[in-house]
Amino acid sequence: MSVKHALLALLEQEPMYGYQLRVEFEQRTGTTWPLNVGQVYTTLSRLERDGLALGAGEDAEGHVIYRITEAGRDEVASWFTTPVARTQPPRDELAIKLALAVTVPGVDVATVIQQQRSATMTALQDYTRLKRQATGTAPAELAWSLVLDSLVFGAEAEVRWLDHCEARLRRAAAERVDPAPAAVVAPEAERSTR
């Protein structure tokens, strides 16, 4: 997730201070990806350093108000029109866990898969329940609905992938138990090789 670009997109709408940006981000994403306010201010410092945003004074309570620069606007426009690259996939903790579980002796991989499937199914049910509540067409409600769609599709894909992993492990176990029979050499062929 690009916090940098998300904050720039919010600043493009209006100048804000860090805490306001955090609240706006979390509201628009349904608090799915909570931001630490320290992360927001660190990102704002980098945006300022890179000439994408500037501190534009303070409000009555002493909060530094940030606004986007022209370079920041160009950066946001580029971000919105550039596809998310799949060449460097994000680290997937579950994939890493299963890869290690398969290779570490003594780990019951079937239990790891079953526990995860159960947790993912629970999350899927929760997302589906939330989807039934998110029916509005206002921009904030539509944004939350799209995030929920992503979470539902992701959970469904994870369940399918876990099913696939379980089937692969069963096939691998069956192949280890029942190796292919050795090639049978015909008696005539055996005699001719002597």
C-alpha positions as CSV (number, residue, x, y, z in Angstrom):
1,M,0.0,0.0,0.0
2,S,1.3,3.4,-0.9
3,V,0.6,5.7,2.1
4,K,2.6,8.4,0.3
5,H,0.2,8.4,-2.7
6,A,-2.9,8.0,-0.5
7,L,-1.9,11.1,1.5
8,L,-1.2,13.1,-1.6
9,A,-4.6,12.2,-3.1
10,L,-6.2,13.4,0.1
11,L,-4.2,16.6,0.1
12,E,-5.2,17.2,-3.5
13,Q,-8.8,17.7,-2.2
14,E,-7.8,20.2,0.5
15,P,-5.0,21.2,2.9
16,M,-5.0,19.2,6.1
17,Y,-2.8,18.4,9.1
18,G,-1.5,14.9,9.9
19,Y,-4.3,13.7,12.2
20,Q,-7.0,14.9,9.8
21,L,-5.2,12.9,7.0
22,R,-5.2,9.8,9.2
23,V,-8.9,10.1,10.0
24,E,-9.8,10.7,6.3
25,F,-7.7,7.8,5.1
26,E,-9.3,5.4,7.7
27,Q,-12.8,6.6,7.0
28,R,-12.4,6.1,3.3
29,T,-11.0,2.6,3.7
30,G,-13.4,1.5,6.4
31,T,-10.5,1.4,8.9
32,T,-9.3,-1.7,7.1
33,W,-5.7,-0.5,7.1
34,P,-5.2,1.6,10.2
35,L,-2.4,4.2,10.0
36,N,-0.2,5.1,12.9
37,V,-0.2,8.9,13.2
38,G,3.6,8.8,13.5
39,Q,3.7,7.1,10.1
40,V,1.6,9.9,8.7
41,Y,3.9,12.6,10.0
42,T,7.0,10.7,8.8
43,T,5.4,10.4,5.3
44,L,4.5,14.1,5.3
45,S,8.1,15.0,6.1
46,R,9.3,12.9,3.2
47,L,6.7,14.4,0.9
48,E,7.9,17.9,2.0
49,R,11.5,16.8,1.4
50,D,10.7,15.5,-2.1
51,G,8.8,18.7,-3.0
52,L,5.4,16.9,-3.3
53,A,3.8,18.8,-0.3
54,L,4.6,21.8,1.8
55,G,3.8,22.9,5.3
56,A,1.5,25.9,4.7
57,G,1.3,27.5,8.1
58,E,-0.6,26.5,11.2
59,D,-4.2,26.4,12.2
60,A,-5.6,28.1,15.4
61,E,-4.5,25.1,17.5
62,G,-1.0,25.0,16.2
63,H,-1.3,22.1,13.8
64,V,0.9,22.3,10.7
65,I,-1.3,22.4,7.7
66,Y,0.1,20.6,4.6
67,R,-0.9,21.3,1.0
68,I,0.0,19.5,-2.2
69,T,2.4,21.1,-4.7
70,E,2.2,20.9,-8.5
71,A,4.8,18.1,-8.5
72,G,2.5,16.3,-5.9
73,R,-0.5,16.7,-8.2
74,D,1.5,15.2,-11.1
75,E,2.6,12.4,-8.8
76,V,-1.0,11.6,-7.8
77,A,-2.2,11.7,-11.4
78,S,0.6,9.3,-12.4
79,W,-0.3,7.0,-9.5
80,F,-4.0,6.8,-10.4
81,T,-3.2,6.1,-14.1
82,T,-0.4,3.5,-13.5
83,P,-1.4,-0.1,-12.9
84,V,-0.2,-1.7,-9.6
85,A,2.9,-3.8,-10.6
86,R,2.8,-7.5,-9.9
87,T,6.5,-8.0,-10.7
88,Q,7.4,-7.6,-7.0
89,P,4.6,-9.4,-5.1
90,P,4.1,-8.3,-1.6
91,R,5.2,-10.6,1.1
92,D,2.4,-13.0,2.0
93,E,2.8,-14.2,5.6
94,L,0.6,-17.2,5.0
95,A,2.5,-18.4,1.9
96,I,5.7,-18.0,3.8
97,K,4.3,-19.9,6.8
98,L,3.1,-22.8,4.6
99,A,6.4,-22.9,2.7
100,L,8.3,-23.2,5.9
101,A,5.8,-25.6,7.5
102,V,6.3,-28.0,4.6
103,T,10.0,-28.0,5.0
104,V,10.4,-27.9,8.9
105,P,10.2,-31.4,10.4
106,G,7.5,-32.1,12.9
107,V,5.1,-29.4,11.7
108,D,1.5,-30.7,11.1
109,V,0.9,-28.9,7.9
110,A,-2.7,-30.1,7.6
111,T,-3.5,-28.5,11.0
112,V,-1.8,-25.2,9.9
113,I,-4.0,-25.3,6.8
114,Q,-7.2,-26.2,8.7
115,Q,-6.6,-23.5,11.3
116,Q,-6.1,-20.9,8.6
117,R,-9.1,-22.0,6.6
118,S,-11.3,-21.7,9.7
119,A,-10.0,-18.2,10.4
120,T,-10.4,-17.1,6.8
121,M,-13.9,-18.5,6.6
122,T,-14.8,-16.5,9.8
123,A,-13.3,-13.3,8.2
124,L,-15.3,-14.0,5.0
125,Q,-18.5,-14.3,7.0
126,D,-17.7,-11.0,8.7
127,Y,-17.0,-9.3,5.4
128,T,-20.2,-10.6,3.9
129,R,-22.2,-9.4,6.9
130,L,-20.6,-5.9,6.5
131,K,-21.3,-6.0,2.7
132,R,-25.0,-6.3,3.5
133,Q,-24.8,-3.1,5.6
134,A,-22.8,-1.1,3.0
135,T,-25.5,-0.4,0.5
136,G,-25.3,3.4,0.0
137,T,-24.1,5.1,-3.1
138,A,-22.4,8.2,-1.5
139,P,-18.7,8.3,-2.4
140,A,-17.6,7.3,1.1
141,E,-20.0,4.4,1.2
142,L,-19.1,3.3,-2.3
143,A,-15.4,3.5,-1.4
144,W,-16.0,1.2,1.7
145,S,-18.0,-1.1,-0.4
146,L,-15.2,-1.5,-2.9
147,V,-12.7,-2.2,-0.1
148,L,-15.1,-4.8,1.2
149,D,-15.4,-6.4,-2.2
150,S,-11.6,-6.7,-2.3
151,L,-11.5,-8.3,1.1
152,V,-14.3,-10.8,0.2
153,F,-12.6,-11.7,-3.1
154,G,-9.2,-12.0,-1.3
155,A,-10.7,-14.3,1.4
156,E,-12.4,-16.4,-1.2
157,A,-9.2,-16.8,-3.2
158,E,-7.3,-17.7,0.0
159,V,-9.8,-20.5,0.8
160,R,-9.4,-21.8,-2.7
161,W,-5.6,-21.7,-2.4
162,L,-5.7,-23.5,0.9
163,D,-7.9,-26.2,-0.7
164,H,-5.3,-26.4,-3.5
165,C,-2.4,-26.7,-1.0
166,E,-4.2,-29.4,0.9
167,A,-4.8,-31.4,-2.3
168,R,-1.1,-31.0,-3.3
169,L,0.1,-32.2,0.0
170,R,-2.2,-35.3,-0.2
171,R,-0.9,-36.1,-3.7
172,A,2.7,-35.7,-2.5
173,A,2.1,-37.9,0.5
174,A,0.5,-40.6,-1.7
175,E,3.5,-40.5,-4.1
176,R,5.9,-40.9,-1.3
177,V,4.0,-43.9,0.1
178,D,3.4,-45.6,-3.3
179,P,6.4,-45.0,-5.5
180,A,6.1,-46.0,-9.1
181,P,7.2,-49.6,-9.6
182,A,10.7,-50.2,-10.9
183,A,11.1,-50.8,-14.6
184,V,10.8,-54.5,-15.3
185,V,13.5,-55.8,-17.6
186,A,12.4,-58.6,-20.0
187,P,14.4,-61.8,-19.5
188,E,15.6,-61.7,-23.2
189,A,16.8,-58.1,-22.8
190,E,18.6,-59.1,-19.6
191,R,20.4,-62.0,-21.3
192,S,21.4,-59.8,-24.2
193,T,23.1,-57.3,-22.0
194,R,25.4,-60.0,-20.4
